[in-house]
Amino acid sequence: MTALANLLIALVALLHAGFLILEMFLWSTPVGRKVFGLPPDVMAAAAPLAANQGLYNGFLAAGLVWGLVLGPGGFSIKLFFLSCVVVAGLYGGLTTKRSILALQALPGLLALASVLASRG
């Protein structure tokens, strides 16, 4: 079960690294416009906010990688950062876009459940 938990944590970390890239570097590109589907004027106005949000996603990814690097000693760190991912995903899904529930909250919740189950 530990291998599955670590695999899911790595997946969540990769997702958040991808969110960082999308929100910080690809926001104003055709890729960013396609993903978010907002009018160009809204995209331009929201660019600083998106970059800030991307930075936070990077911190989540870094925390999850930190927990993985520590191995069994990173249990509490994994729990903390996965809990942050789940809360952020729930908030985003309920206040911004429902698809965030499936894209962020669900993977985080599955990883969190796997970490807890692997601890026994």
N, C-alpha and C positions, 0 to 999 in steps of 0.2 A: 504494500500500500504506500510506503514511503516513496518509491520510485514514481508511482502515479501522481502523488501529491507534488513532488518536485517537477514533474513534467507539466502539470497544470499551472504551477507557479511560474515556470519559465514561459509558458504560453501567455499568461496574463502580463508578465513583464514585457514580452515582445509586443503585445497589443498596445501597451501604454507607451512603449518606445515609438511605435507607429503613430499613435495619437500625437506625440510630441512632434514628430517630423511633419505630419499633416498640418497641425495647428501653428507651428512656428515657422516652417519653411515652405510649405506648399499651399498655404491659405489663399494667397492671391493668384495662384496659377489656375489653369484650366482644371486640373485635378481637384483642387480645393473647391472651386466653384461647382464642379459636378457633384462632389460628395455632399456639400452642404446645401446646394440648391438655393442660395440666397441671391438677391439682386446685387449687381456689382457695387452700387453705392453703399449698401448695407455691409457687404464684404469689406470694403475699404474702411468704413467707419469702425467695424468690429475687429480689424486686424490686431491692434494692440491688446485687446481683451483675449483674442484667440491665442496670441503668443504667450500671454501670461498663463492661460489655461494649459497650453502645451508644456510650459515649464513645470507646472504642478504634476502633469502626467509623467514627466521625466523623473520627478522626485519619487513618484510611486514605483516606477520601473526600477530605479536605483535601489530603493528600499527592499524590493522583492529579490533583486540580485544579491544584495548584501545578505539577506536571510538565507538564500541558497548557498552562498559561499561559506557561511558559518556552519552549514550542515545541521546536525541535531542541536547544536548550541544556538541556532538561529530561530528556534521554535517561536519564541515570543515576538521576534521581529517579523516573522512571516505572518503571525496572527494579526499584529497591529496593521501592517501594510495591506493585507488582504481585507481586513475590516474597513480600512479607509477606502479601498477600491469599491467594496460593496455599497457603502454609504454614499459615495460619490455617484455610483451608477444608479442607485435608487433615486437620489435627488435629481440627477440629470434626466432620468427616464420619466419622472413624475412632473417635472417642471419645464422641460425643454422639448425632448423628442422621445417617444415611447421606445424606439429601436435601441436606445441606450441601455434599456433594461436587458435586452438579449446580448448586446455587444460588449457591455462592460460589467453589469451587475451579475448576470448569470455565470460567466466564466469565473469571476471572483468568488462567487458563492460556492461553486463546485470545487475550486481550489481550497477554499477555507474548510469546507466539509471534509475534503481528503486529508488536509493537514490534521484536523481534529481526530479523524478516524485512525490516522497512522500513529497517533500518540497513544491511542488505546485508552 
